[in-house]
Structure formats: C-alpha cells, structure tokens
Amino acid sequence: MAEQTFDLIVLGGGPGGYVAAIRAAQLGMKAAVVEREHLGGICLNWGCIPTKALLRSSEINHLLHTLDAYGFGADNIRFDIGKVVKRSRAVANQLSGGVKHLLRKNKVTVFDGHGKLAGKGKLAVAKDGKAVADLSAKHIILATGARARQLPGLETDGKLIWSYREAMVPPRMPKKLVVVGSGAIGAEFASFYLNMGAEVTLIEVLDRILPVEDAEISAFVRKSFEKQGMKILTAAKVQGVRKEGDGLTAVVEAGNKVQEIKADRLISAVGIVGNVEDIGLEGTGVKVEKTHVVIDEWCRTGEPGVYAIGDLTGAPWLAHKASHEGVICVEKIAGLNDVHPLDVGNIPGCTYCRPQVASVGMTEEAAKQAGKQVKVGRFPFIGNGKAIAMGEPEGMVKTVFDAKTGELLGAHMAGPEVTEMIQGYTVARTLETTETDLMNTVFPHPTVSEAMHEAVLDAYGRVIHI
C-alpha cells in the first residue's frame, strides 16, 4: 500500500477535528481527517445538537400544557415519542452531511477508519481489521474526544441503565426515571424527561446541583426544578442498583439515611473519560493524566509533531472550546503572528435545561478565593418587562466585578434564552471591558438583555428597575 503524504492529519472528525482541518486547508495546507464513525463527532451526532432538538420538543410540550396563561385552550394534547426522536436524529443527520460537504468544499481528504500513530509522523488507518491507508505528515493532531464514564455498579446496559446515547432514543417514555449526575448532561436529560411527563429523581454526589456554576445560580435552578415537580437528592451516593424485570431499584444513601427509589430507567451522567486507548500513544512522549492528554498553551503534546485538542485534553469539555483550540493549534503551526493562547476564563458554558443556565468567567466564590475584592450585582427577571410579557418571569442575572479595577470577573445567568445572551458578557471579557463601558452601553428595550445592564448597574448601586 503506497503511503500518502499530507502537511497535516487530524485524527477525529468532531467539532475540534474538522474545524482544524478546514482552517489548515484555508491556510494552504494539504489536510486529511481520519474518522471511524461520524463526521461531526459525538457533539453533532449524539450530544449537543440532537439533545437541543429533544429539548425544543419538551419546551413545546410544556408550553402546550400552559396555554391557558396565554388565552388559549386545547384538548387531548399528546405527543409521539417516536416522532420526537425521529426529528432529533434528522437534525443530527442533516448537520453531519453538512460537515461532509464543508470538508469536500475545502479539499480536505477524509479517511473512513480507525487511526493509530505508527511511528514518527506516521498514522495507520484500518477498518474492520483491514488496512485502509498508511499516512504521513509533519503535523498530526489528536482529536479523538471522550466517552461516558462508567462507575462500578452503574455500568450502562442499554436497557435499564442508559448512557446519553440510549437516553436520546427512548423506544417509549419511562414513567419514572432516575438521573445520576447533575452536570450539564444530567440536568438537561432530567429537564427533558420531566417536561415530557416523567417523574424524575436527580441524584448528585456533591452538595449542590450544577456544581461548576455559581452557588446562587445552582440554588435558583434547584428551586425551579423542584417547583416543576423534580425530586433532587444532593450529597447523595448510589450504593447499588437492583434490576427487576423491566424496571430497577436504586439504593441511595443521602443525609445518613438509605432509601430505595423504584424507576423504569436510570440515566448515568457521571462525567467523561478521554479516548486515549488504541491510538498508538505507547512509546511516544505523549503524557496522559486521568485519561486526558496533557498539552501546552499551543496544544502541543510531549511528542514533537503531535498535538491534541478538545475533549481528549483538559476541561472545560465543550465543543466550542475544541473548535477554538483547533484553530489556535493550526494557526500556530502555520506560523501566523497574531495567534493567542486560549483563555479558559473567556469560554462560556451553557446548559439547556428549563430554566437555561449560562456563565462565563469566575464565580463569586472563586473570585474571593483568588483574593479579589468584589462588587456583585443581581437582577431578577421579574423586573424585566419583556420577560413578564413572554410569561417567563423566573430568571436572574448575576455579575461579579473586581472592586479595584472594574474588571468583569464573571457573569452568571438563569432563565429563558440566557444561552443566547451570555455572549454579550463573553465579548465584554474578551475586550477587557470595564464596568463603566458596560454601564454606558445602550441596551434595546424591550428585551430580556436589559437584565444584563441592570445587573451591572446593581453592582455599583445604580440599578433602576428593582
């Protein structure tokens, strides 16, 4: 088999990998992508995109059951879970085809198979045990992503105990559901199934749900979830699961008490592990810590010519972080002069439960632990005209400023469409905007985004509408 040579090869066609390859092609490199399953990766095919399609259906279901508040009435409201899932899969398939088109448009060669480092600047590709191609390149980017973590006693079986994959394609709606893990994935699935009519119990081993978020936001969302009917156990540990026919019983220890929770299904959402196995890292200078590849600020590993991006590397494990890393890595390889390392503090995080959650920068607690003197502003959506008109008055915006410099240290939001609004604060942080700049910015009326302005004003004693 003749060896094929490229300037750059990307192992993995997810949101980091395909973006890196396209940027390389734009910069005149001969680029290739090796992908063993789906172009677009887990995010596009089994994560970010299809879950948002499901959550959209659950939002509509909730709205249909609250029509009276808007002056409407409807009888015999029902849904077909098969059609809900079919729509979600169709959205994912459409976008996966779009990625294929983009790669072809940019003349990126795609190899269908499993790639593995095979010596300095070498990558071997195989499919179903048969060799597909021998590739070589001066630069190889590892973008193999991550998979769901499996805990002893909570191993997913595809029937009673689900991972995110099974949770996205339920053959029927469970009446009772247990979700273990209250990070973004767990919170989103808990919210989806609750809004589709299931009885949901959310279990978190730490002392609060959404533990990476600001404590006030976590408390706000918990209160909202419980108001909607969700049962929540924090500082709780699943001791075991008994499978009983077409159902199960989760044995949970919480508050020094052990209780048994019967359910039809259980979703395990307890984190991820990097896909570091069987990609040829043995005998290389690539260092792995806690299943993730160690990189420097330019995404370089300890092996010359080998780089790593995305979920394969450190937190935060987000698609937009992976894409940005891919661009930074390629532009540094190309020798561009205006490349800057990724500032993790300027990466927004979004959770698409109901209410939505979005944040960027430091929490109030983290800022204080860092020795900062802070000014904190808060504004509830009940003081926002657009939110009230929409019938969505439950929400809040919180801002954290450096009391000495006026730097926006962090911003935290919960409520309708805050995942769209957080980018305003992200731009502000990227441009090193101060409190004065934000206070002097004109926000359009009536919009929910006015709450962002008011939260800034509140930090400095100038809030108007509350």
N, C-alpha and C positions, 0 to 999 in steps of 0.2 A: 504494500500500500504506500503510495507516494505521499510524502509529508507535505502538508500545506502550511505556508508561512504567512503570518499576519503581523501587523505592528502591535496590535493589542487583542487579547482574547478575554472575554468575560465569562466566567463560569456561573451561570444562573441568570435567568431572564425575567426576574422580578422587577419591582419599581426602581431598585438601585441599578441592577444589571443592564436592563435595556436602555435606560437613560444614559448610563455611562457609555454604552456602545454608540448610541446616536450622537452624543457630544463628541466622541472620538472621531466619528465619520465627518462631522461638521468641521473638525479641525484638520481634515486631510489625512487621517489615519485609515489604514486598511484594518477594519474591525470585524470580529466574529463573536457570536454569542452561542454558548452551549447550554441547552435547556432540556432536562429529561422528562418534564411533564407538561406544564402550561406556561406559555408566554404571558407575562404579567404577574407571574408568581402567585403566592398564597393571597396576597392583598387583593389583587384584582379578581382571582377566581374563587377563593374560599375565605376571604376576610373582609377588608374594608368595603369593597363595592357591593357584593351581594347582601351583606348584613344591612347596609343602608337601604337597600331595596326592601328588605323584610321590615325594617323599622318604619319605613314610609307606609307600608300596609298597616302596621299596628297603629300608627298615628291616625290613619283614616278610620280604622275601626273604632278608636277612642272617640274621634270627632262625631262619627255616626251615632254613637250612643250618648252624645251630649247635645244633640241637635236642638232640643227644646230651649237651651240657653240662647240660641241664635234666632229663635222664632220659627223653627221648622219642626216637622214631625214626620216620622217614618215608622212603618210597622214591619215586622218579620225581617229584621236586619240579620244577615248571615254572611258567612264567608266560606270559601272553598280553599282549604289549606293547600290542596294540590295545585291550584291556580296561583296562589300566593308564592309558592316555592318555584313554580314554573317561570313566573315573571322574574324572580330574583336570578334564576340561572340564565335566563335570556339576556338580562342586563350584563352579567358577567361574560357571557359568550360573545356578545357584541363588542365589548371593550377588548377582550383578548384578541379578537380578529383585527381590531384597530391597531393594537401593538404590532401584530404581524405585518400589517400594511406599512406602519411607520418605519420598521426595520428594513423592509424591502425598498421603500422610498429613499432611504438614506444609504442604500447599498451595503447594508450590514449582512454578512453571511451567517445563517442560522444552522446549527447542527443539532439534530434531534437525538439526544442520548445522554448518558451519564459520563461526565468528565472527571478526570483524575490526573493530578500532577504526575509527570513521568520523567523527572529529571529537570535540570536547569533549562528554563524556557520551553519546556515540553508539556503537552497536555494530550492524553489519550482519551478518545471518546468511544464508548461501547453502548450497544442497545440490545437488551435481552441476551446478554452474554456473548454477543458477536461484535467484533471490532467495526467501528464506523469510520473513524478518521484518526490520523496522527497529525497533531497540530504543533506549531512552534511560534513563539512570539517573544519579543524582548520584554514585554509587559503582560502580566496575567493578573486579572482582578477576580478575587473570590467573592461571590455574591450568592452563596447557597442558602441564605436565610436561616430560619429556625422552625421548630415544630413544638407542639404542645408538650408540656412536661407531664410525666406520668408519676403519680405518687403511689407507693405501696398500699394496696387495699382499695385504691380508686382507679385502677387501670381501666381504660375505656375498652368496651367490648362491642361497640357499635349497635347494641340492642337496648340494654337497660342503662348503661353508663356511657354517656355521649361525650365526644370531643366537640370542638366547634364545627367540624365537618358534618357530623350527624345532626347537630343542633340546627343546621341551616337547611336540612332537607327532611323534616319530620314526615313520616308517612301518614301520621294522624296527630292531632293535638293532644298532648297529655293533659289530664285534668289537674294533676298535682305534680309539681316539679321542684326539685332541689337544685340550686346552683351553688357550687363550691368555688369561692374566689370572687372578690368584688372589685377587681381592677376593671379596666375599660371593657374587656371581653365579657366578663361575668356580669357586669352591670347592664351592658347592652342586651344580652340574652335574657336576663331577668326581666328587664323592662319590656322587651318584645313579647315574651310569653304572658306576662301579666296583662298587657294591653290587648292580648288576643283572647283573654278569658281564663287563663290557667291560674290555679292557686300556686304562688311562688314563695319558697323559703330561700333566702340568700344567706350564705354562711361565709364568714370571714375570720381567719385566724388572728388577725391584728385587731386593735381596739376600735377601729372605725372602718367604714366602707370607703372606697376610693382613696386608699391610704396615701397616694402620691399627691393628692390635691390639698389645698389649704384646708385646715381643720374646720373653719366656718362653712366652707362650701360642702365638705363631706357631711357635716351635721345638717345643713339645709336639704341636701339631696335625700339623706336618710329620712328626714321628717316627711318629705314629699312622697317618697316610696311607701312609707308606712300609711300615709293618708290615703294612698291609692289601694291599699289592702295587702301590700307585701309584708311578709314576716322576715325579720332580719335578726340574725344572731352574730354578734361580734365577740372577739376574744374567745372564739369557739373552735374546736377541733373535731374533725370527723374521725372517730375511733375505728369505724368499720362500716361495711355495707353488707346487709343480708339480701340476697336475691331470692325473690319469692314468686315463682311463676312469671306473670307479665308485669311485675312490679318489684319494689325493693323497699327496704327499711334502712335508713341512715341512722347510725348510733352516734350521737353528737354530745360532746362534753362542753358545757358553757356555764359560767358562773358557779363552778364547783358542783354542778349537777349534770347528770347524764340523762338525756332524753332520746326517745326514738321517734323519727319522723318518717311516716309512710309516704311514698310517692310512686308515680308511674315511671318517671325517668329522673336521672341525675346528670347534670352537666358539670364536667370538671374543667375549671378555668383557672388553673393554679400556676400560670406562668409558662415560660418557654425555655427551650434549650437549643443551642446552636447546632446546625448541621455540619459538624466537623469530621464526621466519620467517613471513611472510604473516599476521601478526595486527595489522597496522596501526601498528607502532611508529615508522615513519618520520615525521619531522616532529613527534614528541612529545618530552617531556622525559624519557622512559624511557631509562635508561642500561643498556647491555649490556656486560658484561665476560666474555670467554672463554665466550661463548654463553649466559651466565646473566644474568638481570635483577638489577640492584642495588637493594636495598631498605634501609630503616632498621629500627629495632627494632620498629616498628609495621606493618611490611610495606608501607610507602608507597614508591612509586617517585618519580622526579623530576617526574612529571606529576601535577598536582593532580587528585584524584578517581580515580586509577588505582593499584591495589595489585597485589602479586604474592606468591604463596605456593608452597610445595612444591618439587619438583624443578626448576622453572623458575628458582629462586633458588639460593642457595649451599648448600654442604654443611652437615650430612650429608644425603644424598639418601635419605630414609626416609619411608615412608608415615605413620608416627605423628607425625613432625615436621611433615609437611604438614597433617595434621588439626589439630594443636595451633596451628599458625600461622593456619589458617583461623578458628579460634575467637577467638584473640587479635585478629586483624585486625577481625573483625566487632564484637566487644565494644568495641573502641576507637572504631570508627565510631559505635556506638550511645551512646557517652559514659558507659559504666559506669565507676565509680570504682575498682573493685578489680582492674583489669587489670594484669598484669605482663608485661614483655617476656620472650621465650623465652630461657632459659638453656641454651645448647647443651651445656654441661657436664653437664646433667642428662638428656640424651637417651640412652637405652640403645640399643646396637647389638647385633643378633643375626644369627648365621649358622647355618643349619640343616643343616650337613654332619654327618658322623659322625666324630669327636665334635662335638657342638654347641659353639658359641662365643658368649659374651655378655660385654658390658662396658659400663661407664658411667664417665664422668669421665676423669681423666688417667692415662696410662701412667706407669710408674716413670721412664722416660727423660724424658718431657715434664715431669714434676714437678721433676726435678733441673735440667733446662734452664731452668725458671722460677725457679730459685734456692731451691727448697724443700728443707729438711732433712726427710728422710722416714724413716718406720718402715714396713717391709714385712713382711707376714705371708703365709704359704703353708700350704696344707693339701691333701694328696693324697687322692683318693677311696679309695685302698687302706686308709686308716684309718677309713673310714666304714662302719658296719655295714649300712645299707640298700643302699648301692652294691654291696657284696660280695654281699648276699643276692639282689640283682637280676641278678647276673652282669655288672655294669658297673663294675668297679673302676678303670677307666682314666679319670682326670679330675683336675682340680685347681682350687683357688680361690686367688686372689692379691688381697691388699688393700694399698692404699698410703695411709698416713696422714701428715698434717703433724706432724712431731715436736714442734713448739712448741705447737700449738693443739689437736691431737687430731682435726682435721677429716678426714673421709674424702675423700681427694682422688680416688681411683679404685678400681674393683673389676673384676677380670678372671677369667673362668671358662671352663673347657672340660670337657665331659663330658655325660652323659645329662641331658636336660631343664634344662640351665642357662639356656636361653632363658626358661623359666618362673620361675626363681629370681632372675634379675638384678633384677627389680622390687623385691625387698626392699632391695637396696642403693640403687636409684633413689629409693625413698621416703625412705631414710635421708639421702641427699644433699639432697633437696628440703626436708626438715625440718631440715637443718643439724645432723644428729645427730653426736655425738662418739663417740670410742672407748669412753668409759665407758657411754654409753647402749646401744651395741651389745653390750658385754660383759655388761651387766645384763639384756639381753633373753633371755627363755626360748625356746629353740627346741625343737620337739617331737621326741621320739625314738620310733621310729627313722625319720629322714628324711634324704634327701641334703642338705637345707638345713642340717643341723648342721655341715657342712663350712664354711659361711659363717661360723658362730660361731667355729669353731676357727681360721679364717684371721685373724680379728680378734684372738683371744687370742694367736696366734703372733706377731703384730706387736709385742706387748708382753711377750713372754717367758712367757706363761701357758698355752700350748697344752697340752691334756690327752692327746689320743689319738694322738700320734705322737712 
